[in-house]
Amino acid sequence: MIIRSKAPFRVSFGGGGTDMPPYCLDHGGCVISTTIDRHVYVSIKPRDDNYVHINAINFNEKYIFQIGDNDYSTRFEVIKGVINYLKVDKGFDITIFSELPVGSGMGGSSSLAVALIGAFDKYYNFGYNKHEIAQKAYDIERIELNQKGGYQDQFAASYGGFNFIKFKNEVEVIPIKTSIDMINELQHCMIMCYVGGSHFSSDIQDNVLEGYQIKRKSFMESMDDLKKVAYGMKDIIESKDLNNIKQFGDLLHQGWLAKKSLSNKISNKNIENFYISSRKLGVIGGKLLGAGGGGHLLLFSESNHKYEVIDELEKKGGKIINFHFNPNGLEVWKIDN
């Protein structure tokens, strides 16, 4: 028997950063996000021994470890963490493939964790629901592996679709009710551009959390601004009024300014070059997806300038990622062989 699964990448529009503890536990946080038609794929096949054989297609790399290995300083620590946390008791062949670069700000490690938990849930008949899978993925990344970060990626990948997610003592996932016209127009105005570079988000999150630990006034004001941006975006999408759509771009810009104020590691000259150039050509607002430092820029452009912006971004060396919003979260299926 082979179990396959796929979990989507997420696009976070606003509120990112307010989902990080201890801030969200003390003050509450919220994000508005969706998932797209780019996925992390996982296949698992049981073995007759207690070794895990990983085949990472993107890296053209194979890696083997024994059940019970908890050395998380090595490669593929997320897979080790899932296996140890779920108390997997036998060996497996595990194949993974990602449709977007690792470390590019799209929540790929969380998508991998969600997809792998989903596959083992199917194999062992654990009976987890989407919320439980997301929570376990969070516990694995943030507690088992001690990686800094927030809650949003795991819940976005597991649930899928447009959601307003609130964080306090519990995580509440609220599906956003809107129209097909609004979704299509938002899709039409969006540009995603890979600008290169990579990041280890835990390092950037450490730097951001320093601001909270010393209770800087500017930090708290920026976090409040990020939450206001998320609520404003929710109102625009749920209004179903396409005349409000440009305000979504304005809020993206406001959110980007607030996010950059949290740490000098979030942006850099290369990112600013892409962003400022695109703003001169008709982009109303945008943001870097993920913690920062590199990866994908999400831009909201006036429709009559969109392709002019795309041309300029490509001339600067950016890679345009064609994508569509995807309402589906985690999907798992079985193959008997």
C-alpha positions as CSV (number, residue, x, y, z in Angstrom):
1,M,0.0,0.0,0.0
2,I,1.1,3.5,-0.9
3,I,-0.4,6.6,0.7
4,R,-0.1,9.9,-1.1
5,S,-1.0,13.4,0.1
6,K,-0.6,17.0,-0.9
7,A,-0.9,20.2,1.1
8,P,-1.1,23.6,-0.6
9,F,1.2,26.6,-0.1
10,R,-0.4,29.6,1.5
11,V,-0.5,33.3,0.6
12,S,-0.8,35.6,3.6
13,F,-2.3,39.0,2.8
14,G,-2.3,40.7,6.2
15,G,-1.7,40.2,9.9
16,G,1.4,38.0,9.6
17,G,3.5,38.3,12.7
18,T,0.6,38.7,15.1
19,D,0.1,34.9,15.1
20,M,3.4,34.4,17.0
21,P,3.4,33.5,20.7
22,P,3.8,35.0,23.2
23,Y,2.3,38.1,21.5
24,C,-0.9,36.4,20.2
25,L,-1.4,34.7,23.6
26,D,-1.2,38.0,25.4
27,H,-2.9,40.3,23.0
28,G,-4.6,38.2,20.4
29,G,-3.6,38.0,16.7
30,C,-5.3,37.5,13.3
31,V,-4.4,36.9,9.7
32,I,-6.2,36.8,6.4
33,S,-4.8,34.3,3.9
34,T,-5.6,31.9,1.2
35,T,-4.1,28.8,-0.4
36,I,-2.9,28.5,-4.0
37,D,-2.5,25.7,-6.6
38,R,1.1,24.9,-5.7
39,H,1.7,22.0,-3.3
40,V,4.0,19.9,-1.4
41,Y,3.5,16.2,-2.3
42,V,4.3,13.3,-0.1
43,S,4.2,9.5,-0.7
44,I,4.8,6.9,2.0
45,K,5.3,3.2,1.6
46,P,5.9,0.8,4.6
47,R,9.1,-1.1,4.8
48,D,10.0,-4.4,6.5
49,D,12.7,-2.8,8.7
50,N,12.9,0.2,11.1
51,Y,14.7,2.6,8.7
52,V,13.2,5.6,7.0
53,H,14.4,6.2,3.4
54,I,13.8,9.7,2.2
55,N,13.8,10.6,-1.5
56,A,13.8,14.4,-1.9
57,I,13.1,15.0,-5.5
58,N,13.8,18.8,-5.5
59,F,17.2,18.3,-4.1
60,N,18.0,15.1,-6.0
61,E,19.0,13.8,-2.5
62,K,18.4,10.7,-0.5
63,Y,18.7,10.4,3.2
64,I,18.3,7.4,5.6
65,F,17.7,7.4,9.3
66,Q,16.5,4.9,11.9
67,I,13.2,5.0,13.8
68,G,13.9,6.8,17.1
69,D,16.5,9.2,15.7
70,N,15.9,12.6,17.3
71,D,18.9,14.4,16.1
72,Y,17.2,17.5,14.7
73,S,20.4,19.2,13.7
74,T,20.5,17.1,10.5
75,R,18.6,17.5,7.2
76,F,14.9,16.7,7.0
77,E,14.3,17.5,10.6
78,V,10.6,18.1,10.0
79,I,10.2,14.5,8.8
80,K,12.0,13.2,11.9
81,G,9.9,15.4,14.1
82,V,6.6,14.0,12.6
83,I,7.7,10.4,12.9
84,N,8.8,10.9,16.5
85,Y,5.8,12.9,17.6
86,L,3.3,10.4,16.0
87,K,5.3,7.5,17.4
88,V,5.6,5.8,14.1
89,D,6.9,2.3,14.8
90,K,8.2,1.0,11.5
91,G,10.3,2.0,8.6
92,F,8.9,3.8,5.5
93,D,10.0,4.9,2.1
94,I,9.1,8.6,1.9
95,T,9.2,10.6,-1.3
96,I,8.7,14.4,-1.2
97,F,8.3,17.0,-3.9
98,S,7.7,20.7,-3.6
99,E,6.3,22.8,-6.4
100,L,8.0,26.0,-5.0
101,P,11.5,26.6,-3.7
102,V,12.1,25.7,0.0
103,G,12.8,28.6,2.2
104,S,10.9,31.1,0.0
105,G,8.4,32.4,2.4
106,M,5.4,30.3,1.4
107,G,5.1,28.2,4.5
108,G,6.6,25.1,2.8
109,S,7.9,23.4,5.9
110,S,4.4,23.6,7.4
111,S,2.8,22.2,4.2
112,L,5.3,19.3,4.4
113,A,4.4,18.7,8.0
114,V,0.7,18.8,7.3
115,A,1.0,16.5,4.2
116,L,3.1,14.0,6.1
117,I,0.8,13.9,9.2
118,G,-2.1,13.5,6.8
119,A,-0.5,10.5,5.1
120,F,0.3,8.8,8.4
121,D,-3.2,9.5,9.7
122,K,-4.5,7.7,6.6
123,Y,-2.2,4.7,7.1
124,Y,-2.7,4.3,10.8
125,N,-6.4,5.3,10.8
126,F,-5.8,7.9,13.6
127,G,-9.0,9.7,12.6
128,Y,-7.6,13.3,12.9
129,N,-9.7,16.2,11.6
130,K,-8.1,19.2,9.8
131,H,-7.8,21.2,13.0
132,E,-6.1,18.4,14.9
133,I,-3.6,17.9,12.0
134,A,-2.8,21.6,11.9
135,Q,-2.3,21.7,15.7
136,K,0.0,18.7,15.6
137,A,2.0,20.2,12.8
138,Y,2.3,23.4,14.9
139,D,3.4,21.3,18.0
140,I,6.0,19.5,15.9
141,E,7.6,22.6,14.4
142,R,7.4,24.9,17.3
143,I,7.8,22.6,20.3
144,E,9.3,19.3,19.1
145,L,11.8,21.1,16.8
146,N,11.9,24.4,18.7
147,Q,11.6,26.5,15.6
148,K,10.3,30.0,16.1
149,G,7.2,31.1,14.2
150,G,3.5,31.5,14.3
151,Y,0.4,29.4,13.9
152,Q,-1.0,30.5,10.6
153,D,1.0,28.3,8.1
154,Q,-0.2,25.0,9.5
155,F,-3.8,25.9,9.7
156,A,-3.9,27.5,6.3
157,A,-2.3,24.4,4.7
158,S,-4.7,22.0,6.4
159,Y,-7.9,23.9,5.9
160,G,-7.3,25.6,2.5
161,G,-9.2,28.4,0.9
162,F,-9.8,32.0,2.0
163,N,-9.8,32.3,5.8
164,F,-9.7,34.8,8.6
165,I,-7.8,33.1,11.3
166,K,-7.8,34.4,14.9
167,F,-5.3,33.4,17.5
168,K,-5.5,33.7,21.3
169,N,-5.9,30.7,23.7
170,E,-7.3,28.7,20.8
171,V,-7.1,29.0,17.0
172,E,-10.3,29.9,15.2
173,V,-10.5,29.4,11.5
174,I,-13.3,31.5,9.9
175,P,-14.0,30.9,6.2
176,I,-14.4,34.2,4.3
177,K,-17.7,34.5,2.5
178,T,-17.4,36.5,-0.7
179,S,-18.3,36.3,-4.4
180,I,-16.7,34.6,-7.3
181,D,-16.4,38.0,-9.0
182,M,-14.4,39.4,-6.0
183,I,-12.1,36.3,-6.0
184,N,-11.6,36.6,-9.8
185,E,-10.9,40.3,-9.7
186,L,-8.4,39.9,-6.8
187,Q,-6.7,37.1,-8.7
188,H,-6.5,39.3,-11.8
189,C,-4.8,42.1,-9.9
190,M,-2.2,40.0,-8.2
191,I,1.4,39.3,-9.3
192,M,3.7,36.9,-7.6
193,C,7.4,37.3,-8.3
194,Y,10.3,35.2,-6.9
195,V,13.1,37.7,-6.2
196,G,15.7,35.2,-5.1
197,G,17.4,34.7,-1.8
198,S,16.3,32.5,1.0
199,H,15.8,32.8,4.7
200,F,15.7,30.7,7.9
201,S,12.6,32.2,9.3
202,S,13.4,31.2,12.9
203,D,16.3,33.6,12.9
204,I,14.2,36.5,11.7
205,Q,11.4,35.6,14.2
206,D,13.9,35.7,17.0
207,N,14.9,39.2,16.0
208,V,11.2,40.3,15.8
209,L,10.4,38.8,19.2
210,E,13.2,40.9,20.8
211,G,11.0,43.9,20.2
212,Y,8.2,42.4,22.1
213,Q,10.3,41.2,24.9
214,I,11.5,44.7,25.6
215,K,8.0,46.1,25.0
216,R,9.0,48.8,22.5
217,K,6.1,51.2,21.9
218,S,6.8,51.2,18.2
219,F,6.6,47.3,18.1
220,M,3.2,47.3,19.7
221,E,1.9,50.0,17.4
222,S,3.1,48.1,14.4
223,M,1.4,44.9,15.6
224,D,-1.8,46.8,16.1
225,D,-1.5,48.2,12.5
226,L,-1.0,44.7,11.1
227,K,-4.2,43.5,12.8
228,K,-6.1,46.5,11.5
229,V,-4.9,45.7,8.0
230,A,-6.2,42.1,8.3
231,Y,-9.6,43.3,9.5
232,G,-9.7,45.9,6.7
233,M,-8.9,43.3,4.0
234,K,-11.6,41.0,5.4
235,D,-14.2,43.8,5.2
236,I,-13.2,44.5,1.6
237,I,-13.4,40.9,0.4
238,E,-16.7,40.3,2.2
239,S,-18.3,43.5,0.9
240,K,-18.4,41.9,-2.6
241,D,-18.1,45.4,-4.0
242,L,-15.5,45.5,-6.7
243,N,-15.3,49.2,-6.4
244,N,-13.4,48.7,-3.1
245,I,-10.8,46.5,-4.6
246,K,-8.0,49.1,-5.0
247,Q,-8.2,49.7,-1.2
248,F,-7.0,46.1,-0.8
249,G,-3.7,47.2,-2.5
250,D,-3.4,50.2,-0.2
251,L,-3.8,47.9,2.8
252,L,-1.1,45.6,1.4
253,H,1.3,48.6,1.3
254,Q,0.3,49.7,4.8
255,G,0.9,46.2,6.1
256,W,4.3,46.0,4.4
257,L,5.4,49.3,6.0
258,A,4.3,48.0,9.4
259,K,6.0,44.7,9.0
260,K,9.3,46.2,7.9
261,S,9.4,48.3,11.1
262,L,9.6,45.1,13.2
263,S,13.1,44.1,12.1
264,N,15.8,45.4,9.8
265,K,16.3,41.8,8.6
266,I,12.9,41.6,6.9
267,S,13.8,43.6,3.8
268,N,17.0,44.4,1.9
269,K,18.2,46.4,-1.0
270,N,17.3,43.7,-3.6
271,I,13.7,43.4,-2.3
272,E,13.3,47.2,-2.1
273,N,14.6,47.6,-5.6
274,F,11.9,45.2,-6.9
275,Y,9.2,46.8,-4.8
276,I,10.0,50.4,-5.5
277,S,10.4,49.9,-9.2
278,S,7.0,48.1,-9.4
279,R,5.3,50.9,-7.5
280,K,6.5,53.4,-10.1
281,L,4.8,51.4,-12.8
282,G,1.3,50.9,-11.3
283,V,1.6,48.6,-8.3
284,I,-0.6,50.0,-5.5
285,G,0.9,47.8,-2.8
286,G,2.5,44.6,-2.0
287,K,4.5,42.6,0.6
288,L,7.1,39.9,0.9
289,L,5.6,36.6,1.8
290,G,6.8,34.9,4.9
291,A,9.2,36.1,7.6
292,G,11.4,38.1,5.2
293,G,14.9,38.2,3.8
294,G,14.0,36.8,0.4
295,G,11.6,34.7,-1.5
296,H,8.3,35.8,-3.1
297,L,6.9,39.3,-3.5
298,L,3.1,39.5,-3.7
299,L,2.0,42.6,-5.6
300,F,-1.4,44.2,-6.3
301,S,-1.3,46.1,-9.6
302,E,-3.8,48.3,-11.4
303,S,-5.1,46.0,-14.1
304,N,-4.1,48.3,-17.0
305,H,-0.5,48.3,-15.9
306,K,-0.2,44.7,-14.8
307,Y,1.7,43.3,-17.8
308,E,4.0,46.3,-17.9
309,V,4.9,45.6,-14.3
310,I,5.5,41.9,-15.1
311,D,7.8,42.8,-18.0
312,E,9.9,45.1,-15.7
313,L,10.1,42.5,-13.0
314,E,11.4,40.0,-15.4
315,K,14.0,42.4,-16.8
316,K,15.3,42.9,-13.3
317,G,15.8,39.1,-12.9
318,G,12.5,38.3,-11.1
319,K,10.7,35.1,-11.9
320,I,6.9,35.4,-12.3
321,I,5.0,32.6,-10.6
322,N,1.7,32.0,-12.4
323,F,-0.8,30.8,-9.7
324,H,-4.5,30.5,-9.0
325,F,-6.3,30.6,-5.7
326,N,-7.2,27.1,-4.5
327,P,-10.0,26.3,-2.1
328,N,-8.7,22.9,-1.2
329,G,-6.5,22.2,1.8
330,L,-4.9,18.9,2.7
331,E,-5.8,16.0,0.4
332,V,-4.9,12.3,1.0
333,W,-5.5,9.2,-1.0
334,K,-4.5,5.5,-1.0
335,I,-3.1,3.2,-3.7
336,D,-3.1,-0.5,-3.3
337,N,-0.3,-2.3,-5.1
